[in-house]
Structures are given as C-alpha cells and as structure tokens.
Amino acid sequence: MARRPTSIPNDALTRQQLKELERSLGLLSPYIVKEKYRQAADRCRFLDLPTPRVIQELVTTWRVLWRWRK
C-alpha cells in the first residue's frame, strides 16, 4: 500500500494575496491567462499531491477565464 507524505507544505495564499492574483490576472490578455491556466493545470497533473497554493492558482485563473466568457 502506498504511503502518504508525512507533511504537506502549507504554502496557501492569504485572501489578500488571492485578491491581488485575481486583479493582476484580470489586467492581462486572455491569451496569457489561458497559458497561465494551462501551466497551473500541468503542475496539478504532474504532482502526486498538489500543494494548496497550486490549487488556489488554478481555481483563481479559471474564475478569471469564466468571468470573461460571460
């Protein structure tokens, strides 16, 4: 049976950092934000257990793209 990692780094972003990330992504072109989304998705895909920060970046980027879709 596979063992779980003993400690997962808790490098989660704070609410303020998330707001700043969302604001900065909103200022970029849609093409660049799509590339950032692909990069975040690749980091989640290739890690055994993605860190909270990687997941937060993926979700925040997805939210910006979703908002533009409407």
VEXKOL-678127 format. One line per field, with one value per residue (C-alpha): residue number from 1; x, y, z; residue in three letters. Coordinates in steps of 0.1 Angstrom, whole numbers. Layout:
i <- NUM;...
xx <- X;...
yy <- Y;...
zz <- Z;...
aa <- ALA;...
END
This chain:
i <- 1;2;3;4;5;6;7;8;9;10;11;12;13;14;15;16;17;18;19;20;21;22;23;24;25;26;27;28;29;30;31;32;33;34;35;36;37;38;39;40;41;42;43;44;45;46;47;48;49;50;51;52;53;54;55;56;57;58;59;60;61;62;63;64;65;66;67;68;69;70
xx <- 0;13;23;10;35;42;40;24;38;12;20;-15;-22;-40;-72;-53;-28;-57;-74;-41;-36;-71;-67;-33;-47;-76;-52;-35;-47;-70;-42;-17;-43;-51;-14;-12;-42;-25;7;-12;-32;1;16;-15;-14;22;25;15;-3;-5;1;-28;-11;-11;-48;-56;-37;-56;-90;-84;-72;-102;-125;-110;-114;-150;-159;-146;-167;-200
yy <- 0;35;58;93;120;128;166;186;221;247;275;286;321;345;362;394;375;358;391;406;375;378;415;410;382;405;430;405;395;364;345;350;340;308;300;305;282;255;259;256;226;209;215;199;170;161;164;134;157;193;219;243;272;254;245;281;295;270;279;317;316;295;321;349;330;320;357;367;340;357
zz <- 0;-9;19;23;26;63;58;31;28;37;14;9;-3;20;10;2;-20;-38;-45;-58;-80;-94;-100;-118;-140;-149;-163;-187;-221;-224;-243;-214;-188;-208;-208;-171;-166;-187;-167;-134;-147;-157;-123;-107;-131;-127;-89;-68;-43;-54;-28;-17;-35;-68;-65;-55;-85;-108;-94;-94;-131;-140;-123;-143;-176;-167;-159;-193;-210;-200
aa <- MET;ALA;ARG;ARG;PRO;THR;SER;ILE;PRO;ASN;ASP;ALA;LEU;THR;ARG;GLN;GLN;LEU;LYS;GLU;LEU;GLU;ARG;SER;LEU;GLY;LEU;LEU;SER;PRO;TYR;ILE;VAL;LYS;GLU;LYS;TYR;ARG;GLN;ALA;ALA;ASP;ARG;CYS;ARG;PHE;LEU;ASP;LEU;PRO;THR;PRO;ARG;VAL;ILE;GLN;GLU;LEU;VAL;THR;THR;TRP;ARG;VAL;LEU;TRP;ARG;TRP;ARG;LYS
END
